[in-house]
């Protein structure tokens, strides 16, 4: 029998890790090539991981709920024979690389798992972007994440100088961090720390002398930024625990849910967007009596074609018509090159609420499609997003986004940009609202609009003009026929 260590492959372009949802086999089970052995959740979807062999499952190396780095040993298989066959060797090679060109993150993970020297580093795309922003050489950063993965905290610490103290800093501290246990047995005369670490301690209101030292040098203690942050976290946790103890007699219940998968990805994307682009939101309302009438007239014809006709296709066409006139809202800022990239194609992302979190499927070439085509395609994409069968490619590359919070009864909001896009349009609920016509207050069907822009690229006046044009198309949908 031959044993084969199967490493977790890159189950999506650029994915650095995946959460094991469920094993579909047990140790001792017989499997065939391409049989699904596990379900793994990436930051966008749940995917099946197939077996590359005909054989037996010898060992499952992880438990459901574990976050597995790409390139780590996932399953050990046993196959007939004394060694690897040409087919199994080829299967191993496919696992370790994405055909001929492995992704950067996969190669990094494999090198780290195998313990091989490499010039590459194991870091997710967002960390690489952060390193470029801060001018940090990732090759000089020691990763503290799983399998040596470099985190954003590692990059920011390197940028502050924690990993490369200057000559002026050497009087305070210059050394790599050893094991914390070695410091616990030493009585310190004073605490050494870099200026960046001292600033961080002040921000977190941490007494440096109370932080367990990382290294003893000539009877003196050295404390790192990471140690300060860990101490602050521990203190906060202790305070929470004390509060829980006090309230224990009140029979209060709490539940902790892992911050992983789509929810974590959405959170990280929102955080990056909000702290990168200066957001401004423009609110307005449009009377849509004609639009409501048009949709009512066309619903039966759409149903005959087995299509559920919503207001979204009309909004999509109105938005694209306005984007053609105001191209800066259909663009992206390349800050590194100091250029604004105007997109002369219209791939519109439409936010979909799912049980796993917010997803944004992309409708391609909206300007080239009709109302019924857009209705059918948007519904199909939404269904695939909700049942987690949608691919990563179907949620990437949008040039402008729409979010419909009105579907659950909302009116106005301040949508966060789907970075790196520079604009997103929020739709409220279409309802009867008071409108003044000829000096009289009357009830009319109205649609609230909330447009958020990246103020680095789009001025407020341009945003208002864009919304006014969208309003014209929605107030009188016949204008769309002229384009």
C-alpha positions as CSV (number, residue, x, y, z in Angstrom):
1,X,0.0,0.0,0.0
2,X,1.2,3.5,-0.8
3,X,0.3,6.5,1.4
4,X,-0.4,9.9,-0.1
5,X,-0.7,13.2,1.8
6,X,-3.3,15.3,0.0
7,X,-2.9,19.0,0.7
8,X,-5.8,21.5,0.7
9,X,-5.8,23.0,-2.8
10,X,-6.6,26.6,-3.8
11,X,-10.4,26.1,-3.9
12,X,-10.9,29.6,-5.3
13,X,-8.6,32.1,-7.0
14,X,-6.3,33.7,-4.4
15,X,-7.9,31.9,-1.4
16,X,-5.4,31.5,1.4
17,X,-7.6,29.3,3.7
18,X,-10.9,27.6,4.0
19,X,-13.2,26.5,6.9
20,X,-13.9,22.8,7.0
21,X,-17.7,22.6,7.1
22,X,-18.2,18.8,7.0
23,X,-16.4,15.6,6.2
24,X,-18.3,13.5,3.6
25,X,-16.2,10.4,4.3
26,X,-14.8,8.7,7.4
27,X,-11.4,7.1,8.1
28,X,-11.4,3.6,6.5
29,X,-13.9,4.5,3.7
30,X,-13.1,3.5,0.2
31,X,-13.2,6.4,-2.3
32,X,-12.9,6.9,-6.0
33,X,-11.1,9.6,-7.9
34,X,-13.1,12.8,-8.1
35,X,-15.4,11.7,-5.3
36,X,-16.2,14.6,-2.9
37,X,-14.6,14.0,0.5
38,X,-15.3,17.3,2.3
39,X,-17.2,20.6,2.1
40,X,-15.0,23.7,2.6
41,X,-16.3,27.2,3.0
42,X,-14.2,30.0,1.5
43,X,-14.8,33.7,1.9
44,X,-17.5,33.5,-0.8
45,X,-18.9,30.0,-1.3
46,X,-19.1,26.4,0.0
47,X,-17.2,24.0,-2.4
48,X,-16.7,20.3,-2.6
49,X,-13.1,19.0,-2.3
50,X,-12.7,15.9,-4.5
51,X,-10.3,13.0,-3.9
52,X,-7.5,12.8,-6.4
53,X,-7.2,9.0,-5.9
54,X,-8.9,5.6,-6.0
55,X,-8.1,4.2,-2.6
56,X,-8.9,4.3,1.1
57,X,-9.1,7.2,3.6
58,X,-6.3,6.6,6.0
59,X,-6.5,9.8,8.1
60,X,-8.5,13.0,8.4
61,X,-6.3,15.7,9.7
62,X,-8.9,18.4,10.7
63,X,-12.2,18.7,12.6
64,X,-15.3,20.5,11.2
65,X,-15.0,24.2,12.1
66,X,-11.2,24.3,11.7
67,X,-9.8,27.0,9.4
68,X,-7.3,25.1,7.2
69,X,-4.5,27.0,5.4
70,X,-4.2,26.3,1.7
71,X,-1.3,23.9,1.2
72,X,-1.6,22.1,4.6
73,X,-2.0,18.4,4.7
74,X,-5.8,17.8,4.6
75,X,-6.3,14.0,4.1
76,X,-4.0,11.0,3.9
77,X,-5.0,8.4,1.4
78,X,-3.8,4.8,0.9
79,X,-3.7,3.3,-2.6
80,X,-2.8,-0.1,-4.0
81,X,0.9,-0.5,-4.9
82,X,4.3,0.1,-3.4
83,X,4.7,3.7,-4.3
84,X,3.1,6.6,-6.2
85,X,1.9,5.7,-9.7
86,X,2.3,8.2,-12.5
87,X,-1.4,9.0,-12.1
88,X,-1.1,9.7,-8.4
89,X,2.0,11.7,-8.7
90,X,0.3,13.8,-11.3
91,X,-2.6,14.2,-8.9
92,X,-0.3,15.4,-6.2
93,X,1.3,17.8,-8.6
94,X,-2.2,19.2,-9.5
95,X,-2.9,19.6,-5.7
96,X,0.3,21.6,-5.2
97,X,-0.2,23.8,-8.1
98,X,-2.9,25.3,-10.2
99,X,-2.0,23.5,-13.4
100,X,1.2,25.2,-14.7
101,X,0.9,28.5,-12.9
102,X,0.2,28.3,-9.1
103,X,-1.4,31.2,-7.4
104,X,0.9,33.2,-5.2
105,X,-1.0,32.3,-2.0
106,X,-1.0,28.6,-2.8
107,X,2.7,28.5,-3.5
108,X,3.4,30.4,-0.3
109,X,1.2,28.0,1.8
110,X,2.8,24.9,0.3
111,X,6.3,26.2,0.9
112,X,5.4,27.0,4.5
113,X,3.8,23.6,5.1
114,X,6.7,21.7,3.6
115,X,9.3,23.8,5.4
116,X,11.1,24.6,2.2
117,X,13.1,27.7,1.6
118,X,11.4,30.1,-0.8
119,X,11.7,33.7,-1.8
120,X,7.9,34.0,-1.7
121,X,5.9,34.8,1.4
122,X,2.5,33.5,2.6
123,X,0.1,36.4,2.8
124,X,-3.5,37.0,1.6
125,X,-4.2,39.6,-1.1
126,X,-5.5,42.2,1.3
127,X,-2.2,41.9,3.3
128,X,-0.1,42.4,0.2
129,X,-2.1,45.5,-0.7
130,X,-1.6,46.8,2.8
131,X,2.2,46.1,2.5
132,X,2.3,48.1,-0.8
133,X,0.5,51.0,0.8
134,X,2.9,51.2,3.7
135,X,6.0,50.4,1.7
136,X,6.8,47.3,3.6
137,X,8.9,44.5,2.1
138,X,7.0,41.3,2.9
139,X,10.2,39.2,2.6
140,X,11.5,40.9,5.7
141,X,8.3,40.3,7.8
142,X,7.9,37.3,10.1
143,X,4.3,36.0,9.9
144,X,2.4,35.2,13.1
145,X,-0.6,33.7,11.5
146,X,-1.4,30.0,10.7
147,X,1.6,28.2,9.0
148,X,3.6,31.4,9.2
149,X,1.0,33.5,7.3
150,X,1.6,37.2,7.4
151,X,-1.2,39.2,8.9
152,X,-2.1,42.9,8.5
153,X,-0.9,43.4,12.1
154,X,2.5,42.0,11.2
155,X,2.8,44.4,8.2
156,X,1.7,47.4,10.3
157,X,4.1,46.5,13.1
158,X,6.9,46.3,10.5
159,X,5.9,49.7,9.1
160,X,6.1,51.2,12.6
161,X,9.6,49.8,13.0
162,X,8.9,47.1,15.5
163,X,10.6,44.5,13.3
164,X,13.5,46.7,12.2
165,X,14.5,49.1,14.9
166,X,16.8,51.9,13.8
167,X,20.1,52.8,15.4
168,X,18.4,55.4,17.6
169,X,16.1,52.7,18.9
170,X,18.8,50.3,19.9
171,X,19.2,51.9,23.3
172,X,15.7,50.9,24.1
173,X,15.4,47.5,22.3
174,X,16.9,45.7,19.4
175,X,16.2,42.0,19.1
176,X,13.9,39.4,17.6
177,X,11.2,38.1,19.8
178,X,12.0,34.7,21.6
179,X,9.6,32.5,23.4
180,X,7.5,34.3,26.1
181,X,8.2,31.5,28.6
182,X,11.8,32.5,28.9
183,X,10.9,36.0,30.2
184,X,8.5,34.9,32.9
185,X,11.3,33.7,35.1
186,X,13.3,36.9,35.1
187,X,12.9,39.8,37.4
188,X,13.2,43.0,35.4
189,X,15.0,46.2,36.5
190,X,13.3,48.2,33.7
191,X,11.2,47.5,30.6
192,X,12.6,48.0,27.1
193,X,10.3,48.7,24.2
194,X,10.5,50.5,20.8
195,X,8.9,54.0,20.5
196,X,6.1,52.4,18.4
197,X,5.4,49.9,21.1
198,X,5.3,52.6,23.8
199,X,2.8,54.6,21.6
200,X,0.6,51.5,21.3
201,X,0.7,50.9,25.1
202,X,-0.4,54.5,25.6
203,X,-3.3,54.1,23.2
204,X,-4.5,51.0,25.0
205,X,-3.8,52.4,28.4
206,X,-1.4,49.5,29.2
207,X,1.3,49.7,31.9
208,X,4.4,48.4,30.1
209,X,5.9,47.2,33.4
210,X,2.9,44.9,33.8
211,X,3.2,43.2,30.4
212,X,5.0,39.8,30.5
213,X,8.4,40.4,28.8
214,X,9.3,38.6,25.7
215,X,13.1,38.4,26.3
216,X,15.5,38.8,29.1
217,X,18.7,40.7,28.1
218,X,21.3,41.4,30.8
219,X,18.6,41.2,33.4
220,X,16.3,43.6,31.6
221,X,13.0,43.0,29.9
222,X,12.0,43.5,26.3
223,X,8.3,44.0,25.3
224,X,6.9,43.9,21.8
225,X,3.8,45.6,20.3
226,X,2.1,42.1,19.9
227,X,2.7,41.4,23.7
228,X,1.1,44.7,24.6
229,X,-1.9,44.0,22.4
230,X,-2.2,40.5,23.8
231,X,-2.1,41.8,27.4
232,X,-4.7,44.5,26.6
233,X,-7.0,41.8,25.1
234,X,-6.5,39.6,28.2
235,X,-7.3,42.5,30.5
236,X,-10.5,43.2,28.5
237,X,-11.5,39.6,28.7
238,X,-10.9,39.5,32.4
239,X,-13.1,42.5,32.9
240,X,-15.8,40.8,30.9
241,X,-15.4,37.7,32.9
242,X,-15.7,39.7,36.2
243,X,-18.8,41.4,34.9
244,X,-20.3,38.0,34.0
245,X,-19.5,36.6,37.4
246,X,-21.3,39.5,39.0
247,X,-24.3,39.0,36.8
248,X,-24.2,35.2,37.1
249,X,-27.0,35.2,39.6
250,X,-29.2,36.9,37.1
251,X,-29.3,33.9,34.8
252,X,-28.2,35.7,31.6
253,X,-27.4,33.7,28.5
254,X,-24.8,34.4,25.9
255,X,-23.7,32.7,22.7
256,X,-20.5,33.0,20.7
257,X,-20.7,32.5,17.0
258,X,-17.4,32.1,14.9
259,X,-16.6,35.3,12.9
260,X,-15.6,33.4,9.8
261,X,-16.4,32.8,6.1
262,X,-18.6,35.2,4.3
263,X,-19.4,37.2,7.4
264,X,-15.7,37.9,8.1
265,X,-15.0,38.7,4.4
266,X,-17.9,41.2,4.3
267,X,-16.7,42.8,7.5
268,X,-13.1,43.1,6.3
269,X,-14.4,44.5,2.9
270,X,-16.6,47.1,4.6
271,X,-13.8,48.1,7.0
272,X,-11.3,48.6,4.2
273,X,-13.9,50.5,2.1
274,X,-14.9,52.8,4.9
275,X,-11.4,53.6,6.0
276,X,-10.0,54.0,2.5
277,X,-12.6,56.1,0.7
278,X,-14.2,59.3,2.1
279,X,-17.9,58.4,1.8
280,X,-20.6,61.0,1.0
281,X,-24.3,60.0,0.6
282,X,-26.8,62.0,-1.5
283,X,-30.5,61.3,-0.8
284,X,-33.5,62.0,-3.1
285,X,-36.9,60.7,-4.0
286,X,-38.6,60.1,-7.3
287,X,-42.3,59.8,-8.2
288,X,-42.6,56.4,-10.0
289,X,-46.3,56.2,-10.9
290,X,-45.5,55.5,-14.6
291,X,-42.9,52.9,-13.7
292,X,-45.4,51.1,-11.4
293,X,-47.9,51.1,-14.3
294,X,-45.4,49.8,-16.8
295,X,-44.4,46.9,-14.6
296,X,-48.0,46.0,-13.9
297,X,-48.7,45.9,-17.6
298,X,-45.7,43.8,-18.4
299,X,-45.9,41.3,-15.5
300,X,-48.3,38.9,-17.3
301,X,-46.1,38.8,-20.4
302,X,-43.0,38.2,-18.3
303,X,-44.8,35.4,-16.4
304,X,-45.7,33.8,-19.7
305,X,-42.0,33.6,-20.4
306,X,-41.5,32.1,-16.9
307,X,-39.8,35.3,-15.6
308,X,-40.6,37.1,-12.4
309,X,-40.6,40.8,-13.3
310,X,-39.4,43.1,-10.5
311,X,-38.5,46.8,-10.5
312,X,-34.7,46.0,-10.6
313,X,-34.3,45.6,-14.4
314,X,-35.8,49.1,-14.9
315,X,-33.5,50.5,-12.3
316,X,-30.5,48.8,-13.9
317,X,-31.3,50.2,-17.3
318,X,-31.9,53.7,-15.9
319,X,-28.6,53.5,-14.0
320,X,-26.6,52.4,-17.0
321,X,-28.1,55.2,-19.2
322,X,-27.1,57.7,-16.5
323,X,-23.6,56.2,-16.2
324,X,-23.0,56.6,-19.9
325,X,-23.5,60.4,-19.3
326,X,-21.5,60.5,-16.1
327,X,-18.6,58.1,-16.6
328,X,-16.7,59.0,-13.4
329,X,-19.3,57.1,-11.4
330,X,-18.4,54.0,-13.4
331,X,-14.7,54.1,-12.5
332,X,-12.0,53.1,-10.1
333,X,-9.2,55.0,-8.5
334,X,-5.7,53.5,-9.0
335,X,-4.0,55.4,-6.1
336,X,-0.6,53.8,-6.7
337,X,-0.5,54.9,-10.3
338,X,-2.4,58.2,-9.4
339,X,-4.9,57.5,-12.2
340,X,-8.7,57.3,-12.4
341,X,-9.7,54.3,-14.5
342,X,-12.9,55.0,-16.4
343,X,-14.8,51.7,-17.3
344,X,-16.4,51.7,-20.7
345,X,-18.4,48.6,-19.8
346,X,-21.2,48.2,-17.4
347,X,-21.0,45.2,-15.0
348,X,-23.4,46.0,-12.2
349,X,-23.3,44.3,-8.8
350,X,-26.6,43.7,-7.0
351,X,-26.4,43.1,-3.3
352,X,-28.2,39.9,-2.1
353,X,-28.9,39.1,1.6
354,X,-28.2,35.5,2.4
355,X,-28.2,33.4,5.6
356,X,-24.4,33.5,5.4
357,X,-24.1,37.3,4.9
358,X,-24.2,39.8,2.2
359,X,-23.2,38.7,-1.3
360,X,-22.9,40.8,-4.5
361,X,-23.5,38.9,-7.7
362,X,-22.5,40.7,-10.9
363,X,-24.7,41.2,-14.0
364,X,-22.4,41.6,-17.0
365,X,-22.9,44.0,-19.9
366,X,-26.1,45.4,-18.6
367,X,-26.2,47.9,-21.5
368,X,-26.5,45.1,-24.0
369,X,-29.5,43.2,-22.4
370,X,-33.2,43.7,-22.4
371,X,-35.6,44.0,-19.4
372,X,-36.7,40.3,-19.4
373,X,-33.1,39.0,-19.8
374,X,-32.0,41.1,-16.8
375,X,-35.0,39.9,-14.8
376,X,-34.2,36.3,-15.4
377,X,-30.4,36.6,-15.0
378,X,-30.7,38.6,-11.7
379,X,-33.1,36.1,-10.2
380,X,-30.8,33.2,-11.2
381,X,-27.8,34.8,-9.7
382,X,-29.7,35.7,-6.5
383,X,-30.8,32.1,-6.2
384,X,-27.3,30.7,-6.6
385,X,-26.0,33.2,-4.0
386,X,-28.6,32.1,-1.5
387,X,-27.9,28.4,-1.9
388,X,-24.1,29.0,-1.9
389,X,-23.6,27.5,-5.4
390,X,-22.5,30.8,-7.0
391,X,-18.9,30.9,-8.2
392,X,-16.3,33.5,-7.1
393,X,-16.0,34.7,-10.7
394,X,-19.8,35.6,-10.7
395,X,-19.1,38.0,-7.7
396,X,-16.0,39.8,-9.0
397,X,-15.3,42.7,-11.3
398,X,-18.4,44.9,-10.9
399,X,-18.1,48.6,-11.9
400,X,-21.1,49.9,-9.9
401,X,-23.4,48.4,-7.3
402,X,-27.0,48.6,-6.3
403,X,-28.5,47.6,-2.9
404,X,-32.2,47.3,-2.3
405,X,-32.8,47.8,1.4
406,X,-36.4,48.7,0.5
407,X,-37.1,45.0,0.0
408,X,-37.4,44.7,3.8
409,X,-39.2,48.0,4.3
410,X,-36.4,50.6,4.5
411,X,-36.6,54.1,3.1
412,X,-33.2,55.8,3.3
413,X,-29.7,54.5,4.2
414,X,-26.0,55.3,3.8
415,X,-24.6,52.4,1.8
416,X,-20.9,51.5,2.1
417,X,-19.0,51.4,-1.2
418,X,-18.2,48.1,-2.8
419,X,-14.5,49.0,-2.9
420,X,-12.8,49.7,-5.2
421,X,-15.9,51.0,-6.9
422,X,-16.6,54.7,-6.4
423,X,-20.4,54.7,-6.3
424,X,-23.3,52.5,-5.0
425,X,-27.0,53.3,-5.3
426,X,-29.4,52.3,-2.5
427,X,-33.1,51.7,-3.2
428,X,-35.8,52.3,-0.6
429,X,-39.3,50.8,-0.7
430,X,-41.8,52.0,-3.3
431,X,-44.8,53.2,-1.3
432,X,-47.5,55.8,-1.3
433,X,-46.1,59.1,0.2
434,X,-47.3,62.7,0.3
435,X,-46.2,64.8,-2.7
436,X,-47.1,68.4,-3.4
437,X,-48.6,68.9,-6.9
438,X,-50.0,72.2,-8.0
439,X,-50.1,73.4,-4.4
440,X,-52.0,70.3,-3.2
441,X,-50.7,67.4,-1.1
442,X,-51.5,64.1,-2.8
443,X,-50.5,60.5,-2.4
444,X,-48.1,59.2,-5.0
445,X,-45.9,56.1,-5.5
446,X,-42.4,57.2,-4.7
447,X,-39.0,55.6,-4.6
448,X,-36.3,56.9,-2.2
449,X,-32.8,56.9,-3.6
450,X,-29.5,56.9,-1.6
451,X,-26.3,57.3,-3.6
452,X,-23.0,56.9,-1.8
453,X,-19.8,58.2,-3.6
454,X,-16.1,58.2,-3.1
455,X,-15.5,61.9,-2.7
456,X,-11.9,61.6,-4.0
457,X,-13.3,60.8,-7.5
458,X,-16.8,62.1,-7.6
459,X,-17.9,65.6,-6.6
460,X,-21.2,66.2,-4.8
461,X,-22.6,68.2,-7.7
462,X,-21.8,65.4,-10.1
463,X,-23.5,62.9,-7.8
464,X,-26.6,65.1,-7.6
465,X,-26.7,65.5,-11.4
466,X,-26.4,61.7,-11.8
467,X,-29.3,61.0,-9.4
468,X,-31.4,63.6,-11.2
469,X,-30.8,61.8,-14.5
470,X,-31.7,58.4,-12.9
471,X,-34.9,60.1,-11.6
472,X,-35.9,61.2,-15.1
473,X,-35.6,57.7,-16.5
474,X,-37.5,56.2,-13.6
475,X,-40.2,58.9,-13.6
476,X,-40.8,58.4,-17.3
477,X,-39.5,54.9,-18.4
478,X,-40.3,55.7,-22.1
479,X,-37.1,57.8,-22.2
480,X,-35.2,54.5,-21.9
481,X,-36.5,53.6,-25.4
482,X,-34.6,56.5,-26.9
483,X,-31.2,55.1,-26.0
